């Protein structure tokens, strides 16, 4: 059974996403203002800090999950200092946390 509503919804979302991505190029056709450049440099770090704090807000630090979270956070910091790669750091932290929670500290 083919659902035209779903196809239309996906097409609409794709169009809106495309228009949102195109909007800055239309508005700042001549020259990008300095405040937009500044926000482009600062926002990624701000968003990462907010996500980091959100992930750790409900952690019980005295449980095994808290210990796993602390070790995973240290792994993220160490890998990022070593390789300066955000993707590698986050992936390493995720793998370390899952190995600790599912295997080493499970129980």
N, C-alpha and C positions, 0 to 999 in steps of 0.2 A: 504494500500500500504506500503510495507516494503522498507525502504531506507537503502541500504548497505553502502552508503557513510557516513551517520550519524553514523552508528554502527562502521565503520572503524575509523572515526574521534574520537569517544569517546574512542575506544580501544587504539588508538595512544596516546591520552592525558593521559589515565590511565597509560600506559607504561612509558611515559616520566615522569610523576609525581612519579611513583615508582622508576625509575632510579635516579631521583634527590634526593629522600629521602635515597636511598641506597648508593649514591656516598660518603658521608662522612665516612661511616662505612668501605668502601673499602680503601679509601685514608688514614684514620687514624686508621688502624687496630691495631697497637701496642700501641701507646700512643697519646692522643690528645694534641696538642701544647697549651701552656698557652694563646697565643693570640686568639685562637679559643674559649677557655673557657671564656676569658674576653669579647669577642664580644657577646657570648651567654648570658652573664649577662647584658650587656649594651644595646643591640639592642632593646629588647622589650620596654624599657622606651623611647628610642629615637624615635621609631616608633609611640608610643602613643602621644608623644609631637608633632611630625609632623602632625599627624592626627587631634589633637586638634587645632593646629594653622590653618590648612587648613579649618577646619569646621567654624572657626570664622573669616576668612579673609574678607569676604564680608558682615558681619553683620552690619546693620544700628542700632547703639546702642540707637538711639532716638526713634525708633519705638517700637511697642508692641512685635515684634519678637526679638528685641534686649534685651528687659527686660526679656522675656521668656528664652532667651539664657543665660543671666547672672544668673537668678535664677536656671536654670538647672545645670549650671557649679558649682554653690555653693552647690547644692544638691549632685553632684558627689563627690566634695571634702569632704563634711561632712560625707557622707556614707562611703567613702573610709577610712577616718580617724577613723571612728567608727568600721567598720567591716573588713577592710583590704582585701576586695574582689573586684577584678577588674570587674568581670561579674556583680555582684550586683550593683556596682557603676555606670557602664555604663547603665545597665537596668533601674536603678532608674532615672538617668538623662534623658534618653529617654522618660520614662513615664511622668516625671514632665514636660518636654518640650511639649510633645504632649497634655497633659491635659491643660496646659496654652494656647497653640496656638489654639487648637480646641474648648476649652470651656471657660475658665476664661477670656482670653484676646481677644477672637474672636470678630470681629466687625469691 
